[in-house]
Amino acid sequence: MKIISRIISIVLFIVFFGFALQNKEIVDLQFFPGSTMAGPLVLFLLGFFLFGAILGVLAMTPSVFRHRRNASKTQKALTTIQKEQEAQRLAQSQAPQPDSIKNI
């Protein structure tokens, strides 16, 4: 599996490197009226891709923490249930204790 992932990584690197070599023209990026920025197209694409990836990770952060908290609560409840079941099994496996005998 490691070999397959490495091969896929190498192929993707070659494809993206070829894409970068073909798109090195200078482009103008206009943000607001009167403000422009000039630079290579591939750098703008890479920058916006990274910005989107970071924004996506930040958007997922609250749900990740919520799932971790729920998993922790579930794990604690499961541990409690397992301890109770073990105590019940232990109580059932012990021989019953005789009642005290009264001498008449």
ZASEMAR-735018 format. One line per 3 residues: number of its first residue (from 1); their letters; for each residue x, y, z of N, C-alpha, C. Coordinates in Angstrom, 3 decimals. Example, Ala and Ser with C-alpha at 12.3 -4.5 7.8 and 13.67 -1.06 7.14 Angstrom:
# residues 2
1) AS) 13.190/-5.690/7.800/12.300/-4.500/7.800/13.200/-3.300/7.800  12.850/-2.250/7.080/13.670/-1.060/7.140/12.900/0.030/7.870 $
//
This chain:
# residues 104
1) MKI) 0.820/-1.191/0.000/0.000/0.000/0.000/0.869/1.262/0.000  2.012/1.192/0.722/2.913/2.338/0.736/3.472/2.611/-0.654  3.761/1.545/-1.382/4.319/1.708/-2.726/3.315/2.379/-3.639 $
4) ISR) 2.050/1.963/-3.551/1.009/2.546/-4.396/0.829/4.025/-4.073  0.819/4.374/-2.786/0.648/5.780/-2.419/1.853/6.609/-2.860  3.035/6.045/-2.796/4.228/6.768/-3.267/4.181/6.984/-4.777 $
7) IIS) 3.756/5.966/-5.507/3.653/6.098/-6.966/2.631/7.166/-7.318  1.476/7.160/-6.635/0.452/8.168/-6.890/0.980/9.553/-6.549  1.725/9.675/-5.467/2.304/10.965/-5.080/3.282/11.466/-6.135 $
10) IVL) 4.122/10.585/-6.643/5.098/10.974/-7.662/4.400/11.405/-8.943  3.378/10.656/-9.353/2.634/11.007/-10.569/1.949/12.365/-10.401  1.317/12.597/-9.252/0.659/13.890/-9.019/1.671/15.031/-8.998 $
13) FIV) 2.839/14.804/-8.403/3.873/15.834/-8.403/4.307/16.174/-9.823  4.506/15.171/-10.642/4.928/15.409/-12.030/3.855/16.173/-12.799  2.586/15.795/-12.591/1.483/16.482/-13.283/1.419/17.945/-12.842 $
16) FFG) 1.470/18.199/-11.537/1.384/19.569/-11.046/2.618/20.384/-11.409  3.781/19.745/-11.435/4.996/20.451/-11.842/4.907/20.847/-13.309  4.413/19.950/-14.146/4.212/20.274/-15.560/3.197/21.397/-15.735 $
19) FAL) 2.135/21.384/-14.913/1.141/22.447/-14.948/1.774/23.785/-14.586  2.640/23.774/-13.579/3.304/25.008/-13.150/4.236/25.532/-14.237  4.934/24.641/-14.914/5.843/25.079/-15.977/5.088/25.670/-17.160 $
22) QNK) 3.899/25.186/-17.433/3.113/25.677/-18.566/2.374/26.979/-18.250  2.190/27.302/-16.968/1.402/28.482/-16.588/2.231/29.474/-15.776  3.342/29.898/-16.358/4.186/30.843/-15.643/4.038/32.268/-16.171 $
25) EIV) 2.997/32.524/-16.958/2.766/33.866/-17.472/2.387/34.810/-16.333  2.705/36.064/-16.514/2.371/37.088/-15.533/0.924/37.525/-15.785  0.138/37.539/-14.718/-1.262/37.972/-14.816/-1.491/39.091/-13.808 $
28) DLQ) -2.524/39.888/-14.067/-2.916/40.956/-13.147/-4.141/40.499/-12.378  -4.061/40.597/-11.073/-5.178/40.247/-10.200/-5.723/41.538/-9.623  -7.008/41.811/-9.883/-7.631/43.052/-9.424/-8.507/42.743/-8.224 $
31) FFP) -8.129/43.291/-7.073/-8.892/43.069/-5.856/-10.062/44.031/-5.769  -9.773/45.282/-5.639/-10.772/46.339/-5.554/-10.450/47.360/-6.630  -11.379/48.254/-6.920/-11.065/49.279/-7.935/-9.805/50.060/-7.561 $
34) GST) -8.855/50.026/-8.440/-7.623/50.777/-8.216/-6.499/49.971/-7.597  -6.749/48.745/-7.143/-5.665/47.955/-6.555/-5.471/46.681/-7.369  -4.320/46.555/-7.951/-3.994/45.372/-8.744/-2.695/44.779/-8.229 $
37) MAG) -2.545/43.501/-8.550/-1.327/42.793/-8.157/-0.896/41.950/-9.347  0.361/42.019/-9.720/0.869/41.260/-10.856/1.778/40.153/-10.350  1.634/38.958/-10.949/2.473/37.839/-10.562/2.192/36.631/-11.438 $
40) PLV) 2.975/35.569/-11.274/2.756/34.364/-12.067/1.412/33.696/-11.723  0.750/33.189/-12.739/-0.558/32.559/-12.564/-0.484/31.383/-11.605  0.555/30.581/-11.707/0.659/29.386/-10.878/0.791/29.748/-9.394 $
43) LFL) 1.457/30.850/-9.079/1.569/31.268/-7.681/0.223/31.736/-7.135  -0.546/32.447/-7.962/-1.884/32.846/-7.520/-2.765/31.617/-7.278  -2.709/30.666/-8.179/-3.513/29.449/-8.005/-3.106/28.693/-6.747 $
46) LGF) -1.814/28.564/-6.522/-1.320/27.884/-5.327/-1.737/28.626/-4.056  -1.628/29.937/-4.085/-2.018/30.739/-2.925/-3.496/30.596/-2.600  -4.363/30.669/-3.614/-5.787/30.532/-3.365/-6.164/29.108/-2.955 $
49) FLF) -5.442/28.124/-3.483/-5.684/26.741/-3.056/-5.334/26.568/-1.582  -4.183/27.075/-1.168/-3.778/26.980/0.236/-4.744/27.743/1.147  -5.176/28.915/0.716/-6.130/29.693/1.491/-7.437/28.913/1.667 $
52) GAI) -7.910/28.281/0.605/-9.134/27.478/0.688/-8.970/26.268/1.588  -7.808/25.625/1.527/-7.566/24.457/2.381/-7.530/24.856/3.847  -6.873/25.965/4.152/-6.816/26.437/5.537/-8.197/26.834/6.023 $
55) LGV) -8.958/27.498/5.186/-10.324/27.886/5.544/-11.189/26.655/5.781  -11.019/25.620/4.975/-11.766/24.377/5.164/-11.431/23.687/6.472  -10.152/23.658/6.822/-9.734/23.048/8.089/-10.308/23.827/9.267 $
58) LAM) -10.258/25.143/9.192/-10.809/25.966/10.267/-12.325/25.790/10.384  -12.998/25.593/9.265/-14.445/25.390/9.304/-14.802/24.036/9.921  -13.939/23.046/9.782/-14.208/21.716/10.338/-13.838/21.588/11.806 $
61) TPS) -13.060/22.498/12.336/-12.550/22.394/13.704/-13.646/22.222/14.760  -14.726/23.022/14.761/-15.749/22.824/15.797/-16.395/21.440/15.763  -16.673/20.926/14.575/-17.304/19.604/14.510/-16.339/18.508/14.947 $
64) VFR) -15.055/18.667/14.682/-14.071/17.674/15.129/-14.028/17.628/16.649  -14.003/18.803/17.284/-13.982/18.831/18.747/-15.273/18.274/19.332  -16.413/18.548/18.678/-17.685/18.008/19.151/-17.687/16.484/19.067 $
67) HRR) -17.183/15.931/17.975/-17.124/14.477/17.833/-16.169/13.854/18.846  -15.047/14.509/19.108/-14.114/13.989/20.114/-14.738/13.979/21.498  -15.485/15.050/21.824/-16.134/15.122/23.125/-17.186/14.028/23.261 $
70) NAS) -17.978/13.816/22.201/-18.987/12.745/22.230/-18.332/11.372/22.331  -17.226/11.176/21.635/-16.523/9.888/21.709/-15.981/9.650/23.113  -15.500/10.700/23.767/-14.992/10.567/25.123/-16.113/10.202/26.093 $
73) KTQ) -17.258/10.854/25.957/-18.403/10.533/26.819/-18.863/9.096/26.593  -18.920/8.682/25.345/-19.344/7.321/25.022/-18.359/6.308/25.579  -17.067/6.598/25.485/-16.049/5.689/26.011/-16.168/5.558/27.524 $
76) KAL) -16.426/6.661/28.213/-16.605/6.600/29.670/-17.829/5.784/30.035  -18.932/5.982/29.299/-20.146/5.221/29.577/-19.920/3.735/29.317  -19.204/3.402/28.255/-18.912/2.017/27.932/-18.054/1.375/29.015 $
79) TTI) -17.076/2.106/29.509/-16.220/1.588/30.578/-17.033/1.316/31.840  -17.947/2.217/32.174/-18.804/2.025/33.343/-19.684/0.799/33.186  -20.273/0.630/32.021/-21.138/-0.533/31.764/-20.332/-1.821/31.838 $
82) QKE) -19.127/-1.826/31.284/-18.296/-3.021/31.326/-17.908/-3.379/32.760  -17.613/-2.377/33.587/-17.296/-2.652/34.987/-18.506/-3.235/35.713  -19.705/-2.705/35.443/-20.913/-3.230/36.077/-21.171/-4.671/35.647 $
85) QEA) -20.986/-4.967/34.369/-21.189/-6.335/33.883/-20.174/-7.284/34.501  -18.939/-6.843/34.637/-17.912/-7.678/35.253/-18.258/-7.956/36.720  -18.755/-6.954/37.409/-19.159/-7.153/38.816/-20.329/-8.133/38.902 $
88) QRL) -21.271/-8.058/37.976/-22.399/-8.995/37.965/-21.921/-10.406/37.671  -21.016/-10.562/36.717/-20.485/-11.892/36.401/-19.736/-12.475/37.597  -18.987/-11.660/38.273/-18.242/-12.101/39.441/-19.193/-12.526/40.556 $
91) AQS) -20.261/-11.772/40.749/-21.239/-12.109/41.785/-21.970/-13.404/41.445  -22.250/-13.634/40.169/-22.956/-14.845/39.763/-22.050/-16.070/39.821  -20.768/-15.897/39.632/-19.861/-17.045/39.617/-19.506/-17.525/41.026 $
94) QAP) -19.719/-16.714/42.029/-19.416/-17.132/43.400/-20.536/-18.027/43.925  -20.148/-19.002/44.733/-21.140/-19.908/45.321/-21.958/-19.135/46.357  -23.238/-19.481/46.461/-24.065/-18.782/47.437/-23.583/-19.079/48.863 $
97) QPD) -23.637/-18.101/49.703/-23.210/-18.233/51.093/-24.365/-18.793/51.928  -24.086/-19.769/52.776/-25.179/-20.322/53.593/-25.618/-19.317/54.652  -26.913/-19.413/54.992/-27.442/-18.576/56.059/-26.892/-19.053/57.386 $
100) SIK) -26.920/-18.209/58.356/-26.434/-18.650/59.680/-27.411/-19.666/60.268  -26.867/-20.681/60.943/-27.684/-21.738/61.507/-27.916/-21.429/62.977  -29.190/-21.496/63.341/-29.543/-21.236/64.754/-29.551/-22.544/65.520 $
103) NI) -28.954/-22.576/66.642/-28.986/-23.753/67.513/-30.188/-23.659/68.440  -31.008/-24.658/68.370/-32.179/-24.664/69.255/-31.959/-25.542/70.422 $
//
